[in-house]
Amino acid sequence: MIKKLLFSRNDLMIHGFDLMVRLYLLKVFFQSGMTKIQSWQSTLDLFAYEYSVPFLPPEIAAIMGTGGELLFPVLLLLGFMTRPVAIGLFVLNAVAAYAYALTDFYNIVGMMDHILWGAMILVYILYGPSPYSIDNLIAKKINSSE
């Protein structure tokens, strides 16, 4: 029994860990998005004077960034359009890390957060949706109808 518990694949633990990762990413990004919409003028000022988002006017960058922080983690938690959403969240995180590096280059702890989040998101880009996701339910429905 101990051998089976310690050395065999335990799907309940794997899926539980997957859910914890998705909930953690939801908390981090959604909370950031909620903070941005609480004071929109401050967010616009932040994107205009603090963040250096390349190729976009600050207003557009603020809308896209805030919208991505509010929408992408919810869709990732649900497992709906997992890979495209994960790619969007990865790009959002990379742009935030780039802007963070420009404004506070010597704060290695803050940058390590972005690296951790990027690694977590990369798992969903590489492996796709979990078995407990809307994407998986859709795939089962399509496969059963064929």
DANOR-V695839 format. One record per residue. N is the residue number from 1. RES is the residue in three letters. SS is DSSP state (helix for helix, strand for strand, loop for the rest). Layout:
n->{N & N}
res->{RES & RES}
ss->{SS & SS}
This chain:
n->{1 & 2 & 3 & 4 & 5 & 6 & 7 & 8 & 9 & 10 & 11 & 12 & 13 & 14 & 15 & 16 & 17 & 18 & 19 & 20 & 21 & 22 & 23 & 24 & 25 & 26 & 27 & 28 & 29 & 30 & 31 & 32 & 33 & 34 & 35 & 36 & 37 & 38 & 39 & 40 & 41 & 42 & 43 & 44 & 45 & 46 & 47 & 48 & 49 & 50 & 51 & 52 & 53 & 54 & 55 & 56 & 57 & 58 & 59 & 60 & 61 & 62 & 63 & 64 & 65 & 66 & 67 & 68 & 69 & 70 & 71 & 72 & 73 & 74 & 75 & 76 & 77 & 78 & 79 & 80 & 81 & 82 & 83 & 84 & 85 & 86 & 87 & 88 & 89 & 90 & 91 & 92 & 93 & 94 & 95 & 96 & 97 & 98 & 99 & 100 & 101 & 102 & 103 & 104 & 105 & 106 & 107 & 108 & 109 & 110 & 111 & 112 & 113 & 114 & 115 & 116 & 117 & 118 & 119 & 120 & 121 & 122 & 123 & 124 & 125 & 126 & 127 & 128 & 129 & 130 & 131 & 132 & 133 & 134 & 135 & 136 & 137 & 138 & 139 & 140 & 141 & 142 & 143 & 144 & 145 & 146}
res->{MET & ILE & LYS & LYS & LEU & LEU & PHE & SER & ARG & ASN & ASP & LEU & MET & ILE & HIS & GLY & PHE & ASP & LEU & MET & VAL & ARG & LEU & TYR & LEU & LEU & LYS & VAL & PHE & PHE & GLN & SER & GLY & MET & THR & LYS & ILE & GLN & SER & TRP & GLN & SER & THR & LEU & ASP & LEU & PHE & ALA & TYR & GLU & TYR & SER & VAL & PRO & PHE & LEU & PRO & PRO & GLU & ILE & ALA & ALA & ILE & MET & GLY & THR & GLY & GLY & GLU & LEU & LEU & PHE & PRO & VAL & LEU & LEU & LEU & LEU & GLY & PHE & MET & THR & ARG & PRO & VAL & ALA & ILE & GLY & LEU & PHE & VAL & LEU & ASN & ALA & VAL & ALA & ALA & TYR & ALA & TYR & ALA & LEU & THR & ASP & PHE & TYR & ASN & ILE & VAL & GLY & MET & MET & ASP & HIS & ILE & LEU & TRP & GLY & ALA & MET & ILE & LEU & VAL & TYR & ILE & LEU & TYR & GLY & PRO & SER & PRO & TYR & SER & ILE & ASP & ASN & LEU & ILE & ALA & LYS & LYS & ILE & ASN & SER & SER & GLU}
ss->{loop & helix & helix & helix & helix & helix & helix & loop & loop & loop & helix & helix & helix & helix & helix & helix & helix & helix & helix & helix & helix & helix & helix & helix & helix & helix & helix & helix & helix & helix & helix & helix & helix & helix & helix & helix & helix & helix & loop & helix & helix & helix & helix & helix & helix & helix & helix & helix & helix & helix & loop & loop & loop & loop & loop & loop & loop & helix & helix & helix & helix & helix & helix & helix & helix & helix & helix & helix & helix & helix & helix & helix & helix & helix & helix & helix & helix & helix & loop & loop & loop & helix & helix & helix & helix & helix & helix & helix & helix & helix & helix & helix & helix & helix & helix & helix & helix & helix & helix & helix & helix & helix & helix & loop & loop & loop & loop & helix & helix & helix & helix & helix & helix & helix & helix & helix & helix & helix & helix & helix & helix & helix & helix & helix & helix & helix & helix & loop & loop & loop & loop & loop & loop & helix & helix & helix & helix & helix & helix & helix & helix & helix & helix & helix & helix & loop}
